[in-house]
Amino acid sequence: MPLVGVGFSYLSKVERGRLDFDGTASESLVHRLATVLESDEDELLMLAGRIPQALADRIREQPEVFRVFSQCDSQSLFVLKDIALQGRMGTSKQIKQSGSRCSIPAR
């Protein structure tokens, strides 16, 4: 029995994006692959075109935050990520100083 419970040909189809049905691996398969490969399950889920449950829950809790994020350019998102990882609140001024574009309402 294969380590993840599917055969080589199926895994090959997953890798090449050639599945016959919805075109993505199931969440349970991604979970098993992440365990066997000792990889980040959320990253594998996103690579498979799926949104991890914890992220989906956060989007439902605060959709307005994610609407703002969806309007940001890549540079703004990098600035916001850095601010969040530093554990401090960013301001619209910091975003503007970076030269990036993001529709963050002024406070």
C-alpha positions as CSV (number, residue, x, y, z in Angstrom):
1,M,0.0,0.0,0.0
2,P,1.4,3.4,-0.9
3,L,2.3,5.8,1.9
4,V,-0.5,8.3,1.0
5,G,-3.1,5.7,-0.1
6,V,-3.0,6.5,-3.8
7,G,-1.1,5.0,-6.7
8,F,1.8,6.5,-8.6
9,S,-0.3,7.3,-11.7
10,Y,-2.8,9.3,-9.7
11,L,0.0,11.3,-8.0
12,S,1.5,11.9,-11.4
13,K,-1.9,13.3,-12.6
14,V,-2.1,15.5,-9.5
15,E,1.4,16.9,-10.2
16,R,0.6,17.7,-13.8
17,G,-2.9,19.1,-13.1
18,R,-4.6,16.4,-15.2
19,L,-7.2,15.0,-12.9
20,D,-10.4,14.0,-14.6
21,F,-12.9,15.5,-12.2
22,D,-12.5,19.0,-10.5
23,G,-8.8,19.2,-11.3
24,T,-7.5,19.4,-7.7
25,A,-6.4,16.9,-5.1
26,S,-8.7,16.3,-2.1
27,E,-8.0,18.0,1.2
28,S,-7.4,14.6,2.8
29,L,-4.8,13.7,0.2
30,V,-3.0,17.0,0.6
31,H,-3.0,16.4,4.4
32,R,-1.5,12.9,3.9
33,L,1.1,14.3,1.5
34,A,2.1,17.1,3.9
35,T,2.5,14.5,6.7
36,V,4.6,12.1,4.6
37,L,6.7,14.9,3.0
38,E,7.0,16.8,6.3
39,S,5.7,19.9,4.4
40,D,3.4,22.8,5.3
41,E,-0.1,21.6,4.8
42,D,-1.5,25.1,4.2
43,E,1.1,25.8,1.5
44,L,0.3,22.5,-0.2
45,L,-3.5,23.3,-0.1
46,M,-2.9,26.7,-1.7
47,L,-0.8,25.1,-4.4
48,A,-3.6,22.7,-5.0
49,G,-6.0,25.6,-5.5
50,R,-7.7,25.2,-2.1
51,I,-8.1,27.7,0.7
52,P,-7.0,26.3,4.1
53,Q,-9.9,26.1,6.6
54,A,-8.3,28.4,9.1
55,L,-7.8,31.1,6.5
56,A,-11.4,30.7,5.2
57,D,-12.7,31.1,8.7
58,R,-10.7,34.4,9.2
59,I,-12.0,35.7,5.8
60,R,-15.6,35.0,7.0
61,E,-14.9,36.6,10.4
62,Q,-13.5,39.9,8.9
63,P,-14.4,40.1,5.1
64,E,-13.8,43.8,5.0
65,V,-10.1,43.3,5.9
66,F,-9.6,40.8,3.1
67,R,-11.4,43.1,0.6
68,V,-8.8,45.8,1.4
69,F,-6.0,43.3,1.0
70,S,-7.4,42.2,-2.4
71,Q,-7.1,45.8,-3.7
72,C,-3.4,46.1,-2.6
73,D,-0.5,45.8,-5.0
74,S,2.3,43.3,-4.2
75,Q,4.6,46.0,-2.7
76,S,1.8,47.0,-0.2
77,L,1.2,43.4,0.7
78,F,4.9,42.9,1.5
79,V,4.9,46.1,3.7
80,L,1.8,44.9,5.5
81,K,3.3,41.5,6.0
82,D,6.5,43.0,7.5
83,I,4.4,45.2,9.8
84,A,2.4,42.3,11.0
85,L,5.5,40.1,11.6
86,Q,7.1,42.9,13.6
87,G,4.1,42.8,15.9
88,R,3.2,46.5,15.5
89,M,0.4,48.3,13.9
90,G,1.0,49.9,10.6
91,T,-0.5,53.2,9.5
92,S,-1.6,54.6,6.1
93,K,1.4,56.9,6.4
94,Q,3.8,53.9,6.4
95,I,2.1,52.4,3.4
96,K,2.3,55.7,1.5
97,Q,5.9,56.3,2.5
98,S,6.8,52.9,0.9
99,G,5.5,54.2,-2.5
100,S,3.1,51.3,-2.7
101,R,-0.6,51.4,-3.5
102,C,-3.3,50.1,-1.1
103,S,-6.7,51.5,-0.3
104,I,-6.4,51.7,3.5
105,P,-8.8,54.2,5.0
106,A,-7.3,57.0,7.0
107,R,-8.0,56.9,10.8
